[in-house]
């Protein structure tokens, strides 16, 4: 195999290799966007739960006894297929401990 033939063979590989690299970069970028969107959704749910707890305390003088109370009286909606919420009450006058976890994490 001559020198020219080897160069032609290498050039023939560069095009497909560059295309594969572009596709991999695109898929990585899409994955990062989805991960960021999921983290933002989790943060928004945590914020909504805390704001609803504070609103309940301001209006009623006690923190909500459970998540069902927040959902029923304050319109909080939890996508239970995506998130698991831990809601631990220490007392009616203490802010509950709220932890939101993504399913499958």
MIBAPA-462682 format. One line per field, with one value per residue: residue in three letters; x, y, z of N, C-alpha, C, O in turn; residue number from 0. Coordinates in nm, 4 decimals, always signed. Each point is the difference from the previous one (the first is absolute). Layout:
<nodes>
residu <- (ALA	...);
n_u <- (X	...);
n_v <- (Y	...);
n_w <- (Z	...);
ca_u <- (X	...);
ca_v <- (Y	...);
ca_w <- (Z	...);
c_u <- (X	...);
c_v <- (Y	...);
c_w <- (Z	...);
o_u <- (X	...);
o_v <- (Y	...);
o_w <- (Z	...);
num <- (NUM	...);
</nodes>
This chain:
<nodes>
residu <- (UNK	UNK	UNK	UNK	UNK	UNK	UNK	UNK	UNK	UNK	UNK	UNK	UNK	UNK	UNK	UNK	UNK	UNK	UNK	UNK	UNK	UNK	UNK	UNK	UNK	UNK	UNK	UNK	UNK	UNK	UNK	UNK	UNK	UNK	UNK	UNK	UNK	UNK	UNK	UNK	UNK	UNK	UNK	UNK	UNK	UNK	UNK	UNK	UNK	UNK	UNK	UNK	UNK	UNK	UNK	UNK	UNK	UNK	UNK	UNK	UNK	UNK	UNK	UNK	UNK	UNK	UNK	UNK	UNK	UNK	UNK	UNK	UNK	UNK	UNK	UNK	UNK	UNK	UNK	UNK	UNK	UNK	UNK	UNK	UNK	UNK	UNK	UNK	UNK	UNK	UNK	UNK	UNK	UNK	UNK	UNK	UNK	UNK	UNK	UNK	UNK	UNK	UNK	UNK	UNK);
n_u <- (+0.0861	-0.1074	+0.1866	+0.0516	+0.1135	+0.2198	+0.1325	+0.0546	+0.1711	+0.2097	+0.0882	+0.0869	+0.2066	+0.1458	-0.0106	+0.0636	+0.2179	+0.0544	-0.0224	+0.1601	+0.1848	-0.0174	+0.0249	+0.2087	+0.1085	-0.0400	+0.0959	+0.2087	+0.0261	-0.0203	+0.1775	+0.1619	-0.0367	+0.0450	+0.2147	+0.0813	-0.0414	+0.1305	+0.2008	-0.0005	-0.0002	+0.1960	+0.1486	-0.0364	+0.0745	+0.2173	+0.0759	-0.0325	+0.1496	+0.2001	+0.0184	+0.0109	+0.2029	+0.1479	-0.0177	+0.0905	+0.2211	+0.0715	-0.0191	+0.1610	+0.1806	-0.0706	+0.1590	+0.0573	-0.2167	-0.1006	+0.1116	-0.0510	+0.1092	+0.2101	+0.0207	-0.0239	+0.1592	+0.1605	-0.1477	+0.0442	+0.1525	-0.0957	+0.1833	-0.2035	-0.0845	-0.0701	-0.2014	+0.2013	-0.2076	+0.1935	-0.1630	+0.1828	-0.1630	+0.0529	-0.0982	-0.1626	+0.1370	-0.0232	+0.1600	-0.1838	+0.0242	+0.1003	-0.0986	+0.1334	-0.1470	+0.2062	-0.1865	+0.0109	-0.0873);
n_v <- (-0.1178	+0.0719	+0.1088	-0.0152	-0.1834	+0.0082	+0.1066	-0.1080	-0.1422	+0.0840	+0.0424	-0.1827	-0.0132	+0.1117	-0.0582	-0.1994	-0.0031	+0.0896	-0.1365	-0.1527	+0.0717	+0.0188	-0.1868	-0.0712	+0.1044	-0.0703	-0.1888	+0.0334	+0.0769	-0.1498	-0.1282	+0.0953	-0.0069	-0.1901	-0.0375	+0.1073	-0.1023	-0.1742	+0.0504	+0.0478	-0.1742	-0.1001	+0.0918	-0.0410	-0.1991	-0.0298	+0.0787	-0.1337	-0.1643	+0.0450	+0.0173	-0.1942	-0.0901	+0.0773	-0.0762	-0.2018	-0.0156	+0.0480	-0.1695	-0.1575	+0.0990	-0.0785	-0.1214	+0.0296	-0.0531	+0.0998	-0.1819	-0.1795	+0.0088	-0.0794	-0.2212	-0.0902	+0.0115	-0.1519	-0.1679	-0.0600	+0.0704	-0.1937	+0.0832	-0.0825	+0.0958	+0.2081	+0.0401	+0.0231	-0.0301	+0.1079	-0.1219	+0.1248	-0.1317	+0.2195	+0.1142	-0.0056	-0.0418	-0.2159	+0.1518	-0.0228	-0.2074	+0.1705	-0.2004	+0.1294	-0.1690	+0.0131	+0.0145	-0.1698	+0.1371);
n_w <- (+0.0000	-0.1833	-0.0632	-0.2159	-0.0550	+0.0427	-0.1452	-0.1875	+0.0241	-0.0034	-0.2013	-0.0918	+0.0836	-0.1267	-0.2151	-0.0825	-0.0533	-0.1968	-0.1772	-0.0351	-0.1034	-0.2206	-0.1223	-0.0371	-0.1644	-0.2083	-0.0738	-0.0727	-0.2084	-0.1659	-0.0436	-0.1211	-0.2212	-0.1098	-0.0507	-0.1795	-0.1961	-0.0555	-0.0838	-0.2187	-0.1405	-0.0328	-0.1415	-0.2184	-0.0685	-0.0477	-0.1967	-0.1784	-0.0236	-0.0899	-0.2235	-0.1098	-0.0117	-0.1500	-0.2103	-0.0367	-0.0348	-0.2075	-0.1457	-0.0110	-0.0896	-0.1958	+0.1054	-0.2135	+0.0252	-0.1764	-0.0713	+0.1247	+0.1951	+0.0111	+0.0222	+0.2049	+0.1573	-0.0449	-0.0059	+0.2114	-0.1503	+0.0636	-0.0967	+0.0487	-0.1834	+0.0468	+0.0960	+0.0983	+0.0828	+0.0372	+0.0979	+0.0403	+0.0866	+0.0035	-0.1642	+0.1540	+0.1741	-0.0566	-0.0413	-0.1261	+0.0823	-0.1069	-0.0367	-0.1258	-0.0217	-0.0865	-0.1232	+0.1439	+0.1579);
ca_u <- (-0.0861	+0.0815	-0.0268	-0.1236	-0.1134	-0.0226	-0.0627	-0.1372	-0.0708	-0.0183	-0.0988	-0.1295	-0.0459	-0.0201	-0.1380	-0.0906	+0.0414	-0.0455	-0.1456	-0.0280	+0.0359	-0.1042	-0.1196	+0.0261	-0.0056	-0.1413	-0.0689	+0.0466	-0.0635	-0.1414	-0.0036	+0.0256	-0.1191	-0.1042	+0.0414	-0.0230	-0.1450	-0.0476	+0.0445	-0.0807	-0.1336	+0.0130	+0.0160	-0.1281	-0.0917	+0.0420	-0.0377	-0.1463	-0.0386	+0.0390	-0.0860	-0.1341	+0.0080	+0.0053	-0.1326	-0.0906	+0.0321	-0.0438	-0.1456	-0.0667	+0.0737	+0.0683	+0.0489	-0.0859	+0.0329	+0.0530	-0.0031	-0.1374	-0.0610	+0.0510	-0.0589	-0.1439	-0.0353	+0.0886	+0.0170	+0.1299	-0.0103	+0.1257	+0.0069	+0.0535	+0.0769	+0.1341	+0.0596	-0.0403	+0.0131	+0.0035	-0.0588	+0.0099	-0.0535	+0.0561	-0.0998	-0.0848	+0.0587	+0.1338	-0.0004	+0.0303	+0.1169	-0.0487	+0.1046	-0.0528	+0.0942	-0.0444	-0.0148	+0.1098	+0.1312);
ca_v <- (+0.1178	+0.1187	+0.1121	+0.0661	-0.0864	+0.0090	+0.1305	-0.0093	-0.0853	+0.0794	+0.1048	-0.0671	-0.0255	+0.1246	+0.0485	-0.0723	+0.0199	+0.1342	-0.0060	-0.0706	+0.0919	+0.1025	-0.0636	-0.0236	+0.1308	+0.0399	-0.0836	+0.0421	+0.1287	-0.0266	-0.0657	+0.1032	+0.0853	-0.0751	-0.0095	+0.1324	+0.0200	-0.0826	+0.0633	+0.1214	-0.0443	-0.0433	+0.1208	+0.0716	-0.0727	+0.0274	+0.1381	+0.0076	-0.0635	+0.0880	+0.1192	-0.0407	-0.0203	+0.1327	+0.0608	-0.0676	+0.0477	+0.1395	+0.0082	-0.0853	-0.0036	-0.1295	-0.0556	-0.1098	-0.1269	-0.0970	+0.0422	-0.0031	+0.1272	+0.1008	-0.0250	+0.0277	+0.1375	+0.1026	-0.0242	-0.0554	-0.1205	-0.0746	-0.1063	-0.1120	-0.0873	+0.0591	+0.0430	-0.0509	+0.1099	-0.0326	+0.1134	-0.0409	+0.1031	-0.0033	+0.0632	+0.0896	+0.1339	-0.0107	-0.0266	-0.1403	-0.0296	-0.0388	-0.0463	-0.0496	-0.0870	-0.0459	-0.1458	-0.0635	+0.0564);
ca_w <- (+0.0000	-0.0127	+0.0900	-0.0433	+0.0329	+0.1448	+0.0266	-0.0472	+0.0951	+0.1230	-0.0276	-0.0069	+0.1373	+0.0741	-0.0161	+0.0897	+0.1393	+0.0395	+0.0125	+0.1260	+0.1080	+0.0055	+0.0563	+0.1428	+0.0680	+0.0032	+0.0991	+0.1323	+0.0299	+0.0285	+0.1309	+0.1009	+0.0078	+0.0706	+0.1404	+0.0584	+0.0098	+0.1110	+0.1248	+0.0185	+0.0408	+0.1402	+0.0810	+0.0004	+0.0881	+0.1378	+0.0305	+0.0103	+0.1263	+0.1116	-0.0033	+0.0433	+0.1456	+0.0631	-0.0197	+0.0933	+0.1356	+0.0096	-0.0030	+0.0986	+0.1261	+0.0136	-0.1260	-0.0468	+0.0658	-0.0958	-0.1411	-0.0498	+0.0393	-0.0942	-0.1317	+0.0040	+0.0374	-0.0566	-0.1426	-0.0371	-0.0808	-0.0018	-0.1009	+0.0766	-0.0888	-0.0140	+0.1258	+0.1303	+0.0955	+0.1423	+0.0725	+0.1403	+0.0893	+0.1344	+0.0850	-0.0792	-0.0062	-0.0585	-0.1451	-0.0305	-0.0814	-0.1324	-0.0907	-0.1267	-0.0701	-0.1320	-0.0109	-0.0732	+0.0290);
c_u <- (+0.0898	-0.0440	-0.1314	-0.1225	-0.0321	-0.0681	-0.1464	-0.0856	-0.0276	-0.1034	-0.1406	-0.0570	-0.0322	-0.1435	-0.0967	+0.0350	-0.0460	-0.1511	-0.0401	+0.0294	-0.1055	-0.1270	+0.0177	-0.0057	-0.1445	-0.0761	+0.0406	-0.0658	-0.1473	-0.0152	+0.0220	-0.1197	-0.1112	+0.0318	-0.0241	-0.1480	-0.0573	+0.0394	-0.0814	-0.1415	+0.0003	+0.0083	-0.1314	-0.1017	+0.0349	-0.0423	-0.1509	-0.0482	+0.0317	-0.0886	-0.1412	-0.0029	-0.0025	-0.1349	-0.1014	+0.0235	-0.0491	-0.1522	-0.0659	+0.0710	+0.0678	+0.0502	-0.0893	+0.0411	+0.0595	-0.0114	-0.1415	-0.0719	+0.0439	-0.0632	-0.1473	-0.0312	+0.0837	+0.0374	+0.1355	-0.0228	+0.1364	-0.0106	+0.0683	+0.0727	+0.1429	+0.0691	-0.0560	+0.0256	-0.0014	-0.0448	-0.0070	-0.0414	+0.0592	-0.0970	-0.0775	+0.0579	+0.1430	-0.0113	+0.0349	+0.1288	-0.0504	+0.1190	-0.0677	+0.1103	-0.0572	-0.0101	+0.1169	+0.1353	+0.0573);
c_v <- (+0.1229	+0.1097	+0.0699	-0.0829	+0.0063	+0.1319	-0.0006	-0.0817	+0.0757	+0.1097	-0.0584	-0.0291	+0.1284	+0.0514	-0.0725	+0.0191	+0.1365	+0.0014	-0.0683	+0.0915	+0.1090	-0.0563	-0.0242	+0.1299	+0.0473	-0.0794	+0.0366	+0.1314	-0.0185	-0.0630	+0.1018	+0.0928	-0.0692	-0.0106	+0.1330	+0.0300	-0.0792	+0.0602	+0.1259	-0.0367	-0.0419	+0.1222	+0.0769	-0.0693	+0.0247	+0.1408	+0.0138	-0.0610	+0.0900	+0.1263	-0.0333	-0.0243	+0.1340	+0.0702	-0.0609	+0.0507	+0.1437	+0.0098	-0.0728	-0.0083	-0.1330	-0.0425	-0.1169	-0.1333	-0.1045	+0.0553	+0.0048	+0.1311	+0.1110	-0.0169	+0.0413	+0.1480	+0.1089	-0.0279	-0.0521	-0.1289	-0.0657	-0.1095	-0.1194	-0.1023	+0.0501	+0.0259	-0.0759	+0.1127	-0.0568	+0.1252	-0.0413	+0.1169	-0.0191	+0.0577	+0.1011	+0.1406	-0.0012	-0.0365	-0.1470	-0.0126	-0.0561	-0.0384	-0.0560	-0.0800	-0.0385	-0.1509	-0.0538	+0.0617	-0.0589);
c_w <- (+0.0000	+0.0961	-0.0344	+0.0365	+0.1496	+0.0361	-0.0406	+0.0954	+0.1296	-0.0205	-0.0077	+0.1380	+0.0767	-0.0080	+0.0932	+0.1483	+0.0501	+0.0192	+0.1297	+0.1185	+0.0177	+0.0634	+0.1501	+0.0807	+0.0132	+0.1062	+0.1426	+0.0419	+0.0354	+0.1383	+0.1126	+0.0174	+0.0780	+0.1488	+0.0713	+0.0183	+0.1172	+0.1346	+0.0292	+0.0443	+0.1466	+0.0921	+0.0090	+0.0900	+0.1463	+0.0419	+0.0184	+0.1308	+0.1191	+0.0047	+0.0482	+0.1509	+0.0736	-0.0136	+0.0962	+0.1426	+0.0189	+0.0094	+0.1180	+0.1345	+0.0293	-0.1371	-0.0403	+0.0647	-0.0944	-0.1421	-0.0560	+0.0330	-0.0959	-0.1379	-0.0027	+0.0193	-0.0675	-0.1449	-0.0433	-0.0784	-0.0090	-0.1048	+0.0656	-0.0862	-0.0146	+0.1325	+0.1194	+0.0988	+0.1413	+0.0744	+0.1465	+0.0889	+0.1394	+0.1024	-0.0824	-0.0132	-0.0545	-0.1479	-0.0242	-0.0808	-0.1325	-0.0863	-0.1249	-0.0685	-0.1350	+0.0019	-0.0799	+0.0266	+0.1256);
o_u <- (+0.0864	-0.1034	-0.0770	-0.1027	-0.1167	-0.0903	-0.0848	-0.1151	-0.1102	-0.0834	-0.0970	-0.1220	-0.0826	-0.0528	-0.0699	-0.0892	-0.0445	-0.0503	-0.0919	-0.0762	-0.0339	-0.0626	-0.0923	-0.0541	-0.0388	-0.0760	-0.0828	-0.0387	-0.0497	-0.0903	-0.0683	-0.0308	-0.0658	-0.0893	-0.0481	-0.0399	-0.0849	-0.0799	-0.0323	-0.0571	-0.0934	-0.0667	-0.0357	-0.0766	-0.0890	-0.0528	-0.0454	-0.0906	-0.0822	-0.0437	-0.0615	-0.0985	-0.0705	-0.0459	-0.0834	-0.0951	-0.0533	-0.0521	-0.1020	-0.0570	+0.0611	-0.0539	-0.0634	+0.1191	+0.0716	-0.0567	-0.0325	-0.0806	-0.0814	-0.0350	-0.0473	-0.0881	-0.0421	+0.0856	+0.0340	-0.0806	+0.0994	-0.0909	+0.1227	+0.0696	+0.0907	+0.1225	-0.1161	+0.1078	-0.0913	+0.0583	-0.0889	+0.0593	-0.0011	+0.0082	+0.0459	-0.0413	+0.0686	-0.0795	+0.1015	+0.0397	-0.0675	+0.0936	-0.0900	+0.1124	-0.1205	+0.0842	+0.0412	+0.0977	+0.1107);
o_v <- (+0.0151	-0.0077	+0.0351	+0.0544	-0.0014	+0.0021	+0.0512	+0.0346	-0.0089	+0.0239	+0.0640	-0.0055	-0.0019	+0.0487	+0.0655	+0.0091	+0.0119	+0.0651	+0.0450	+0.0025	+0.0346	+0.0658	+0.0242	+0.0019	+0.0524	+0.0577	-0.0013	+0.0159	+0.0636	+0.0358	-0.0049	+0.0407	+0.0624	+0.0135	+0.0024	+0.0602	+0.0507	+0.0000	+0.0277	+0.0684	+0.0310	+0.0053	+0.0503	+0.0673	+0.0241	+0.0193	+0.0687	+0.0537	+0.0147	+0.0418	+0.0791	+0.0335	+0.0166	+0.0644	+0.0712	+0.0275	+0.0346	+0.0844	+0.0451	-0.0503	-0.0158	+0.0395	-0.0612	-0.0280	-0.0895	+0.1069	+0.0866	+0.0482	+0.0815	+0.0983	+0.0588	+0.0540	+0.1156	+0.0689	+0.0073	-0.0844	+0.0645	-0.0828	-0.0088	-0.0868	-0.0783	-0.0083	-0.0408	+0.0594	-0.0730	+0.1072	-0.0753	+0.1078	-0.1106	-0.0313	+0.0432	+0.0763	+0.1021	-0.0856	-0.0482	+0.0926	-0.1029	+0.0780	-0.0834	+0.0474	-0.0216	-0.0676	+0.0591	-0.0393	+0.0359);
o_w <- (+0.0864	+0.0665	+0.0895	+0.0406	+0.0392	+0.0836	+0.0730	+0.0266	+0.0542	+0.0874	+0.0407	+0.0159	+0.0913	+0.0999	+0.0774	+0.0843	+0.1142	+0.0916	+0.0686	+0.0967	+0.1132	+0.0832	+0.0777	+0.1106	+0.1044	+0.0777	+0.0910	+0.1158	+0.0929	+0.0756	+0.1024	+0.1120	+0.0833	+0.0837	+0.1133	+0.0997	+0.0735	+0.0937	+0.1155	+0.0850	+0.0739	+0.1033	+0.1066	+0.0690	+0.0816	+0.1096	+0.0915	+0.0637	+0.0904	+0.1073	+0.0715	+0.0659	+0.0995	+0.0944	+0.0559	+0.0732	+0.1054	+0.0729	+0.0522	+0.0968	+0.1056	-0.1033	+0.0859	+0.0139	+0.0448	-0.0227	-0.0812	-0.0796	-0.0434	-0.0653	-0.0972	-0.0669	-0.0060	-0.0557	-0.1181	+0.0392	-0.0334	+0.0041	+0.0033	+0.0527	-0.0280	+0.0089	+0.0014	+0.0009	+0.0385	-0.0160	+0.0397	-0.0048	+0.0542	+0.1187	-0.1058	-0.0873	+0.0050	-0.0388	+0.0502	-0.0708	-0.0027	-0.0175	+0.0096	-0.0169	-0.0132	+0.0591	-0.0999	-0.0637	+0.0402);
num <- (0	1	2	3	4	5	6	7	8	9	10	11	12	13	14	15	16	17	18	19	20	21	22	23	24	25	26	27	28	29	30	31	32	33	34	35	36	37	38	39	40	41	42	43	44	45	46	47	48	49	50	51	52	53	54	55	56	57	58	59	60	61	62	63	64	65	66	67	68	69	70	71	72	73	74	75	76	77	78	79	80	81	82	83	84	85	86	87	88	89	90	91	92	93	94	95	96	97	98	99	100	101	102	103	104);
</nodes>
